Amino acid sequence: MDEGNSSQKVEVESAYEVLISFEFVFILHFVNETMGITDKLCQALQNQSQDILDAMHLVSSTKKLIQQFRDEKWDDLLATVISFCKEHGLDFPDMNARYVARFGRSRHQQEDFRNEHYYKVDIFNAGIDYQLQELNHRFSEHVMELLTLSSALDPREAYESFRVSDICSLVDNFYPIDFTDDEKNDLKKELDLYKYDVVQHLGFKNLKNISELCQCMVRIRKSEYYLLIYRVIKLVLTLPVSTATIERAFSTMNVIKTDLCNKMEDEFLSNAMMLFIERDIAAIISMDSIIDDFENLKRRRVPFS
């Protein structure tokens, strides 16, 4: 056997040892369980039309389930992993024995450091705490307050209990520069009338989300009478609950700004990214209309047509 094949054989054997190790099996089962809890939330947040109220409830529910998994499911997870190892003839350690790292150097030097402590504290608890930390970072108390106050406009909630104070707080706390002091006072008066006029409208109780409420107000011409409330609704509809657009922007940047095109200015890059991200819309714009618009920007020495 030549040196190249021998080296590959050593790498394969090393990889195989890792794959059949208890630590690897434990981590796979742990990731499978945690991803099962967060999967619905991840899918929902990728939806560009995600409803605010649904997102708020889904985030809260996911946090509770993850915390419950941390507090109550350690024994069940460990039993499942050990059962898997027995079924497939894999070795598993004594949880009360002193921990010895099989791969790499151990960070722990204590004589009484047990296997259970390593798997429960360093992997199980640490992994869940990191996920909770990320959720709390992305959906902080400030963000949750914004979503909670915004839910006061949701027709499913408002039909049972319309909260004028929450909508006023929403404007005061999150949209102070979008409304003058006089408009804030007028908004309170609009809301008092809106509570009995629009909320009690026959078609209101059949609405499913804020987007449908906005369309309904236009359809029944209430947007013309409740201009300030309609403005609040439009502002709430622009809340970035979904991260899909941001992620597509970063992916697009890698496609457009290559090694050959790495010196383009910010404005040109932004325009190119917009065309790439919204290419479905750009596809319906005719080339002739683009040429006409470009020609009309200013007078040119050579006419285009």
N, C-alpha and C positions, 0 to 999 in steps of 0.2 A: 504493500500500500504506500503510495507516495505521500509526501508531507501535506499536500493540499487536502487530500481525502481524509487523512488522519485528523487534521484540524477541524474539518467539517463534522467528522464523527464525534469529536469531543464536544463541539457546540450543540449537536443534536442530542447527545446524551445529557448534557447540562440542562438544555431546555426541557427535555422529558422529565428530568428529576424535579424541575420546578412545577411542571404541569400536574404531576401526581402527588405533590406535597399537600399536606393538610392546610397550610396557610393559603395556598392558591385556591383550593376548593372552598375554603371558608370565605374568602373574599368574593368569589364568584356568587356564592349563595347570598352573601350580604348585599352585593350590588343588585342582584336580581330582586331581592325583597324591597330595597329602597327605591329602585327604579319603578317597581310596580306601584308604589305609593305616589310617586311624583309624576307618573306618566300622563295622567289625565290633565294635570296642571300644565305640563310642558306642551302638550298638544293644543290646549286651549289658548295659551299665550302666543302660539304661532299663528293663530287665526286673526287676520286683520280686522274682522268685523266682530271681535269679541265684545260681548255685552259687559258693561262695567259692573253691574250688580252681580252677575254670575262670576266674574273674575274675582271680586272681593270675597264672596262666599267660598269659592274654590281655594283661594290662597289660605283663608282661615282654616278650612277643613283639612287641607294638606299639612299645615303646621301642626294641628292637633294630632293627626294620624302619625306623623313622624315622631312627635314627642311620646305618644303612646307606644310606638314601636320601641323606642329607647328605654322606656320605663318598664315595659311588661314582656317583651318578646325575646330577651337575650337567651333564656333557657330553651325556648322553642327553637330558635335558630341553631343553637349549639347542638341540640338533640337531632335536628334534621341533618346537619353536616356530618355528625358522627355516624348516623344511620346510613348516609350515602357512602361514607368510606367503608363501612362494614360490607355493604351490598356489593361494592366494586373491588373489594380486597385491598384497600389502601390503608396505610398506617395512619394512626391518629394518636396524639400525645396524651399523656395523663395531665389533666388540667391542674392538678395540685403539685405537679413536679416543677422543679426550677426550670425557667425558660432558657433555652440555648438557641441562638440564632443559627439556622441551617445555611442561610445564604447571606454573605456579607458579614460585617462586624456588628455586634449588638450594641445598641446605645445604652443598655442597662447593665450596670455593674453590681447591683445589690445581690447579696447571697440568697435572700428570701424572695426574689422576684419569680412569680409563678407564671405558668402558661396562661392560666385563666385571666390574670391581670393583663397580659399582653394582648390577648385576643379581645377581651371585653373593653378595656380602657383605651389601648393604643389604636385599635382598629374599629371596633363596634361603636363605642361612644364618640371617639374622635371623628369618625366619618359622618355620623348623624349630626353632631354639633356643627360641623362645617356646613352641612346642608341647611340647617336652621339659621346659621349665621348669614348665608347667602340669601335666603328668603327674607330675613329681617333687614338685610342691607337693601335689597331691591324693593321690598315692600315695608318701609319703615312706618313708624307711627304717624308721621306726617303724611305719607302717601295714603295710608289706610284711612286717615281722617278725611282726606280729599275724596276718596272713593265712597266713604260712608255718607258724607254730606251730599255728594253727587247723586247717590241712590234715592234721595228725597224726590228727585224728578222722575224716577222710574214709575211708569204708570201702574205696574203691578203692586208697588208699595203705596203709591199716592192714593189709589182708589180706596184703600182701607184707612189710611192715616196720612193725610197730606201735611207735611211739616214745613210751614212757612219759615220758622226760625232757622232751620237747617240751611235752606236756600239763601237766606240773608247772610248767615255765617259763611257759607261757601263763597259768596261774592266778597265779603269783607276780608276774609283770610287768604284767598287764593287769586282773586281777580280785582285787586284794589285799583289798578291803573286802567281797567277797562270800563269803569263806571265812575262818573263824577258823584260828589256828595248829594247833589240834587237828584240824580238818577237813582241812587241807592234809596232815597226816601220815596221816590215814585215807584220803585220796584216793590216795596212793601205794600203799597196800595194796590198795585197790579196783582200781586199774589193773593191778597184778600179776596179780590173779585174772581180771579182765576180759579180759586178753590171751589167756588160754587158754579161758575160758568162752564169752564172746560172740564174739570175733574168729574163733574156730575153729568157730562155729556154722554149720551147713550153709547156712542162708539168708543168711549175712552176705556172702558173696562176690558175691551177685547184687544187692546194694544199689548204687545209683548216686551217692548224695550224702548229706550229713549229715542233710538233712530226712528222707530215707527211713530212715536209721539211727534217728532219734528215734522215728519211727512203729513201726519194727520192735521197738525196746526195749519200747515200751508193749504191742505185740501179743503178744510172747512173755513179758511180765511181768518183764523184766529191769530195768525202770526202778524197780521196787520194791526190788530188791536192791542196785542200784548208784545210790543216790540222789545221791551227789556227782558222779559222772560224768554222770548225766542232767542235773544242774544246769549243768555245764560245757557240755554239748551245747546246752541251751536258750539259754545266754548267747551262744554262738557264732552261733546261728541269728538272733540279733537284730542282728548286725553290719550297719551301714549301708553295704553294698557298692554298693547302687543309690542314685542321686540322684533317682530319679523322684518319690518322695514329697515330697522337699523342693521340687522344682520345681513340683509341683502345688500345694503350699501357697502359694508366692509368687504363682502364677497366680490362685489362689482369693482371695487377699487383695485383688487388683486388682478382682475381681468384687464382693466383699462390701463393702469399705471404699471407698465412692464419695464424691463431694463432698457428697452429701446425708446420708451416714452416716459421717462422719469423726470423731465424738466418742465412739464406743462404747468401753467399757472393755475391757481386755485379755482378761478371762475370757469376756465375752460374744462377743468377736471369735473367740477360740479355739474356743468351742463351735460358733459358726456355721460356722467353717471346717471343723471336724471333720465336721459334718453334710453340708457340701457335698462334701468330698473323698470321704467314705465314703457317698455318696448311694445306692449300690446296696444297702448294708446298711440304711440308713435307710428305704428304700422298702418293706421288708418289715415294718416296725414299724407297727402299726395306730394310728390316731389315738385310739381308745378307750383303749388301754393307756397312751398318753402322758398323757391326761386323768386316768386313774386314778392314775398315779404322781404327777402334779402335785397331785392332791387329797390324797393320802396324806402329802405332805410336812409339812403342818401343818393344824390346824383352821382353818376359814374361816367367815366370817359367813354367806355364802350357799353352801349345798351345791351341788355340781356334778351330783349325781344324786339 
